[in-house]
């Protein structure tokens, strides 16, 4: 196999690996491993793709609900405001948690381990 072909096969495998949530969480959770530009680019491509799918699904469902008369504009607007407020509250909670850990003196790798695994114990596996 030529070097270029081997590189292309490995690159394609990296792309398919990026489609795995597990792989993304592993890459983000390993604070000792630097994220190079290719990894960051692949993550942004994957995230943007997911956002576009969500946008399409959201618009399709909104059209169906409105066209079928199941939801009127006022109820839709009220629901959006309630969801926005709920998400703001969740974001405020996460911000307070992050601030707490930042002031606690807990090393960043241990904080990441806690966020991913729910424990500060590393079990010799690396973060």
N, C-alpha and C positions, 0 to 999 in steps of 0.2 A: 504494500500500500504506500503510495507516495506521501511525502510529508504534508503537502497541502491537503490531500484527501483525509489523512488522519486528523489533521487540525480541524477540518470542517466537520468531521464526525464527532470529535470531542466538543466542538462549539455547539453543534446541534444538541448533544446530550446536555450541555450546560443550559441551553434554552429550555429543554423539556424539564430538567430538574427545577428550573425556576418556576414552573407552573405548579409546583407542589408547595402547598402552604407549609408543610413540615420543613422543607428545604429553606424557605424564606425565614421562618422562625429560627431555625438553626443558625443561619447566617447572621441574623440580627442579634441573636442571643450570645454569640461568641464574641465577646468584647475584646478578646486578645487578637482576633483576626481582623486585619484592616480590610475595609470594603473598597475594592478598586473600582475604577470608573465603569468597567464592563458589567460588574455585578450591580452597581447602582443603576446603570442604564436598563438592564434587564428587569430590575424590580420596578422601575418607573413604567416600563412598557407593560408589564403585567398589571400593575395597579391602575394605569390609565385604561387598559382594556376592560378591567372589571368595572370601573366607574362608568364607562360608556354603556356596558350591558345594563347596569343598574338604571342609568338614565333612560335608555330605551324601554325597559320594563316599566319604569315609573310612568312615563308618558303614555304607554299603551294602556296600562291599568286606569290611569286618570281619564283617558278618552272613553274607555269602556264604561266606567262608572258614571261619567257625565252623560254620555250618549244614551245609556239605558235608563237614565233618570233615577238611578239608585242613590246618588249623592248630589245635592245641589251645591252651588258655589259657596254659599254661606257656611254650610257644614264643612266643606273641604277647607276653607280658610281657617275656621275655628280649630279643626283638627291639626292643620299645619302649625298653627301658633302653639297648641298644646305640645306637639312633638318637639318643636324648636325649644320650648321652655324645658322640657324633660331632658333633651340633649345638653342644654346649657348647664343644668344642675349636675348631670353626670360628668361633664367636663370640669366643672368647678370642684367636684369631689376628687377627680384625678389630679387636678392641679394642686389641691391641698395635700394629697398623698405624696406627690412628687416633691413638694416643698418640704414636707416632713422628713422624707428620706435624705434630701439634700442637706438639711440642717443636722441630721442625726449622726453624721460621721461614718455611716456605713459605706464601705467602699462600693464604687459603681458596679464592679462585676458581681458582688454579692447581691446588690439591689436587683440587677437584671435576672440573676438566678432565682431570686424570690418571686419576681413578677412572672417568670416563665414556669416555675416549678412549685411555687408556694412554700419554699423552704430556703433558709440561708445555708443549710448544709450542702456542701459541694459533692460529697461522696467520691472524691477523687476523680471525677469525670471531666473536670474543666467546666468553665462556665458556658 
